[in-house]
């Protein structure tokens, strides 16, 4: 591993300077809260598509997923298949309707604000409840990114883990604080391209080192032939139905991810979203395939073998083993790009919930634009510090933290949003019932896992939210 190599440090420094430069540029274009939270709804199709993809995938794409593929082989392809299907369906079913309806709902800037304005009923309760779920699950989600950043900085620079996490927090806060949504989206564009480059470059280098596809497959099979079978685990045990459903069910999470939905809301023109969909789905397919290939090829080239939480370092180990310092620095910067592209989005959505759905809605309805922008900037710092405290455990697994938060958002908001967009009887009672049923089911399910409960919590959470939202909407019919 190229620890503290001057070339790697220079690559990191140039990358961070570029991201901060974008933050300064966006700071000059941020005049009011709509600019800070949604960029004034002026994103083109390339920025919309790649920003949505980059904010979706996070550090788990270059750490968690390759680590899973390294440990379990082609079993990890089930997650990738679910995610690719979910990406396509989210663009197909949600993107354009959400963009149009949020603008009609008095130009709603956040998901809680949209759900409250879209339905008659206790609007403040809807906004506050939705914002509370966002803050709860984004604390976990953002901490996953900071864990990934801590592992990266600790590996590259040889820093103690707490200091490495603190460095990652400072880097993300800097340009998110300055530029808000525009800075986040334009840096996401660069970060998405860098991630795609790294996930093509490293697998190709691994193939060359292993003697081509045939040699690589032979070396992986020599470690365990079951790694090449998507229907078995590494130990040869067959993949059960519940396990396959759990892995595919990751795709359900897309319909409720506020940081991805915000990109749809910020698109310049709904008519551009079909072309953005093709760009976004293509990028997702390429990067998921590269992450799976990197993890599987890591079995052939990682020496000594990795175990436990260290399996999530397989991509970094491959970079240090296979590449010279300059390309290694670029590919390691891609990991930082993946981490920052999601953490910044999560911080901004959390800050939006605090600013728009708590501060202005409940405390200062007449607050001015500049005041709200600065409240949003301070909220970025507050949420980042809370997530930093959660991320200080060095044994945390990125994939486990992401899985929990992903399920929470998918269950709490996915059914509610789909019913809001497509089912006329949906109302505020249904929104509240669906959010609480989905969110609480996810929180309660994990301690029960085992046996018949050995199912990814997004599945029971999604079902519970759908049934509760439909039943409450039919039972309570507000007066027009």
N, C-alpha and C positions, 0 to 999 in steps of 0.2 A: 504493500500500500504506500503511495507516494506522500507520506506524512511530511507536512511542512516544506514540500518541494517549492522552491521559489517560482517556478513556472506555473504551478497549480495556484499558488497564492495570487499571482498576477492575474490569472484568468478569473478567479473569484472577485478580485478587486475591480477589474474592468466591468464585470457583469453587474456588481452591486452599484457601481458608479452610474452605469447606464440606467438602471432601474430608478435610482434617485433623481437622475436627470429628467426622466419621464414624470416623476412626481412633481418636480418644480414646474415643468411645462404645464401639467394639469392644474396645479395650484393657481396659475394665472388665468385659467379658463373657468374656474369654479367661483361663481358669483352668489349662488343661493342654494337652498336645500335640494331642489330638484336636480341641480347640477351635481351636488355632492353625492346624492343617493342613487341617481339614475342617469347621470351624464347628460341631462336634458333630452333624453330619448333621441339621440342622434348617432347611434352606432350603425355602421354599415354591415353588410352580410359577412365579410371576412372576420371583422372584429367580433361580431356577435357569435359566430360559429366557433372560432378558436378560443375565445374567452370562455364560452360555456364549457367547451371540452377541457380546457386547462383547469378551470375552477372546479370541475367535476372530479378529475382524476387524482390530484394531490400527490403527496409523497408516497402514498401507498402504491402508485403505479410503478415506481422504480425501486421501491423497498418491499412493501407488503406482498404484492402479487408475484414478483420474481422469487421472493422468499418462500411463498406458498408452493409455487411450481417447483422450486428446488427441493422442497421437503416432500411433496406429494405427487409430483409429476403431472401427467395430463389430467388428473382429477381437477386441477385448477382451471381447465378449459371450460368447465361448466359455469364457473363464475363469469368468465369472459363472454360466453354465449348469452347469459342472462343480461349482462351489462350492455352488450351491443343491441340486443332486442329492446331493452328499456330505453336506450338512447334514441333509437329510431322512433319508437312509439311516443316518447315525450315530445320530440320535434313534430311528429305528425298530428297528435291529438291535442296538445296543450299550447304550443308556441304561438300560433296566430290568434286563436280565440282569446288567450290570456292578454296578448298585446292589445287587442281591440277593446276588450271589456275593461281593462284597468284604465284606459284613457277615457272611456265613457263614464266610469265611476268617479267622476270629478277628478280625473288625473291622479288616481291612487298611486302612491310612491312605494308602498310596501305591501307584502302579502297580507299581514293582519289588517291593514287599512282597506285593502280591496275586499276581503271577506266581510268586514263590517259594513262597508258602504253598499255592497251588492245585495244585502239581505235586510229586510225590516226586522226590528227587534232590539235587544239590548246591545247596542253597537259598542259601547265602551267595554262591556264585559267580553265581547268577542275579541276586540283588539288586544285587551290586556292579557287574556288567556293565550291567544296565539303568540303574542310577544314573549310571554313567560316560557312557553315550550321552545321557542327559538333560542332564547338565552340558555336554557337548560342543556339542550342537545348540542348547541354550537360550542359551549364550553368544553364538552367532551371531544367534539370534532376538531376544534382548533388545537386542543392539547395534543391530538394525534399528530398534527402537522409539526408541532413544536418538538415532540418526541423524535420524529423523523429528522428534523433539523439538528437536534442535539446529537443524534447518532452520526450524522454527516460531519458536523464540525469537529466532534470528538475524534472521528476516524482520520479526517484529513489533516487537522492541525494538532492532534494530540492533546486537546484541551480536556480538562475535567468535565464530566457530563453536565453539572449544573451551570458552569460557565458557558459551555457550548449551547445549551438551551437559551440562556440569556442573550447570547449573540444573535441567535436566530430571531428571538422576539424583537430585538432592537432593529434588525434589518427590515422585518415586515412592517413594524409600526411606522418607520420613517416615511416611506412614500405613500402608505395608506393615509396617514395623518395629513400629509400635505395635499395630495391630489384627489382623494376620494374615489368615486366610481370611475372617472375617466382614467386616472392613473392606474387603477386596478385592471381595467379592461385592456388598455394599450400595452401594459407590461405582460398581461396574459397572452396577447398575440405573439410577442417575442418568445415568451416562455413555452408556448405550445409548439412553436417551430423548433426550439432547442430540444424539447423533450422528444419530438419525433426523430430528429437527427440522431440523438444518443441511442434511441431504441432500435434504430436501423444499424448504426455503426458498431455497437458492442456485440450484438449477435453475429454479425458478419465476421468480426475479428475472432470471435470464439470458434466459429465454423472453420476458419482458416487454421487456427491453432490446433483444432482437433482432427485435421486431415480431411475436411469436407463433410458433407452430410452423412455419408456411410460410416466414416470413422467416428463421428460424434455419436451417432445412434448406437454403434457397437460399444462405445465407452459407457454410455448411460445404461445400456442393457447389462453390462458387466457389473455395475453397481447394484441394480435391481431391475429386472425386466418389467416389473409391475409399474414402474414409472412411465412407461410408454403405453399403458393401457388406461384409457379414461374411465373404465368401469371398475377399477380396483384402486385401493390405496397403495402406499409404498410397501406395506407389509404383505400385500397380496389379498387382503380381505376385500370381498366384493363391496362395491359402493351401493348402499341401500337406497330405497325409494325416498325416504325422508331426507337423506343426505343430498340426493340429486335435486329434490324440490327446493331444499334450503339454498343450495348454490345458485340455481336458476332464479330463485326469488329475489336475488339482489336487484334484478331489473325493475321490480316493483317500486324500489325506492326513488326512482327518478321523478315520479309525479309530485313528490312533496319536498324537494330540495330547494329551499329559498334562494340560495346563492346561484343556482342554475336558472331558476325561474326569473330572477332579476334580469338576466341577459335577454330573455324573451321580452320582458316589459320595456327594456331600454332600446329595442330595435328601432331604427329610423322609420322603416316602412314595413307594415305587415306583408306587403307583396313581395319583399325580398326574402322572407323566411323560408320558402321552399328551396331556394338556391343555397341559403345558409345551411339548411338541413343536410343537403348533399355534402357540403364541405365538412360539417361537423361529424356526420356519421362516418365518412371516409377517414377522417383523422382518428376517430375512436377505434375503428377496425385496425388501422395500421399500428397504433401504439399498444393496443391490447395484444396483438400478435407478437410484437417485439418484446413485450414484457414476459409473455409466456416462454418465448424462445430463449430469452436471456436466462431465466430461471432454470429451464431444463438443460441448457448447454453449460450452465454453471456446475452441474453435476460432473461434467467431463473435465472441466478446467480448474475448478477450485481445489487447491491443495495447500494445507490439509482441509478435510471436509469440515463443514460448518454444522453447528447443532444449536438447538434451543432458540432463543431470541436472536442469536447471531446469524441465523439463516436469512434474516431480512437485510443483511449486509452483503449478500451475494453479488449484487450488481456493482457495488463499490469495490469488492475484491476483484471482480473481473476487470474493471477499469484499471485498477492498479497493476494487475498482472499482465494484461494484454496490450496496453497502450503506452506510448511515450508520454512524457509529462504534459506537452501542450494539448493534444487531443484528450488526454486524461482529465486535464483541468476543465476543458469544454464539457465533457460528459458529466463530470462531477457537478459543474455549475448547472447542468440540466436537472440534476436531483434537487438542487436548491430552487431551481425554477418551478419544479413540480410542487415543492413544499409551499413556496411563497404564493404561487398562483391560486391556491385554495385557501391558505390561511388568511391572505389579505381579503378575499371575498367574504369569508366567514366573519372576520372582524367587522367589515363594513355592514353586512346584513345585521349583525348583532347591534352595532352602533345605531343602525336605522331603527331597530325595534326600541332601543332605549330613548332615542331622540324623538321619533315621530309618534310612536305608539304609547309611550309612557310620558315623556316630558311635555310634549306639546298637547297630546290628547287629554292628559289628566291634570297637569300642573300649570302649564303656561300656554293656553290656547292662542293668545295674541302675541306670542314671541315673534320677533322679526327674523328675516332671513339670515343675516350675519350671525345673530345670536345662536340660531339653530345649527348653523354650520360649525361653530366652535363647540357647541355642546356635542355634536356628532364626533368631532375630533377628540374631545376628552373621553367620550364613550369608547372610542377605539382603544385608548390606552388602558382604561379600566378593564375591559373585556380581555385584552391581551395579558394583563397581569394575573387575572384569575385563571386563565388557561395555562399560563406559565407555572403557577403553583400546582396545578393538577399534573403537569408534564414532568415534574421533577423526579419521578420514579424511573430509574434507568432500565428497569426490567419490563417496562410497559411495552406491549406489542402494538405496532402501528395498526395492523389489520384488525385486531380485536377492538381497539378504540373506534376505528372508523366503522366497523360493522355495527356496533351498538348505536352510534349516533345516526348512521344511515337508516337503520331500522326505525329509530324514533321519528325522524322526519318523514320517512315514507309512509308510516302508519298514521301519524297525527295529521298530516296535511294532504297526502295523496288522494285518498277517497273523497275527502271534503272538497278538494279543488276540482276533481273530475265531476262530481255530482253538481257542483256550482256551475260549471261550464256547460253541462249537458242535460241536467235533469231539472225541469221547471219547478216541481214541488219543493225543492231544496230551500231551507230557510235558516234563520239564525239559530234556532233550537237544534237543527240538524248539524250545523257547524260546531256548536259547543259539544254536543253529544259525540260526534265523530272524533274531534280532537282529543277529548278526554279518554274515550274508549280506546283509541289507537295508542296514544301516548302511555297511558297507565298499563295497558296490556304488554307493551314492550318492556316497561320497567319491571313488571311483575313476573314476566315469563322466564327471564334469564336464570334466576335462582332455582326455578323448577326444572331446568333442562336435564334430560336423562330419560332413557326409556321412551315412552310414548310422547314425552315432551321434548325429545331431542330434535327440535325443528327450529330453524332460524326464526327469531322472534318477529320478523317483519310479516310472516305469513299469518299467524293468529292475530297480530295487531291490525293488519290491513283488513282482514275479514271482520273483526270486531268493530272497527271504525265504520266500515261500509254499512253493516247491519244497524248499528246504533244511529248513524246519521239518517238513514232512510226511515227507521222507525220513529225517531223524534220529529222529523219533518212532517210525517203523515199524522202524527198524534197532535201536534201543535200547529194550528193554522192561523197565523196572525191576520188581523184585519188589514185591508189595503190601506 
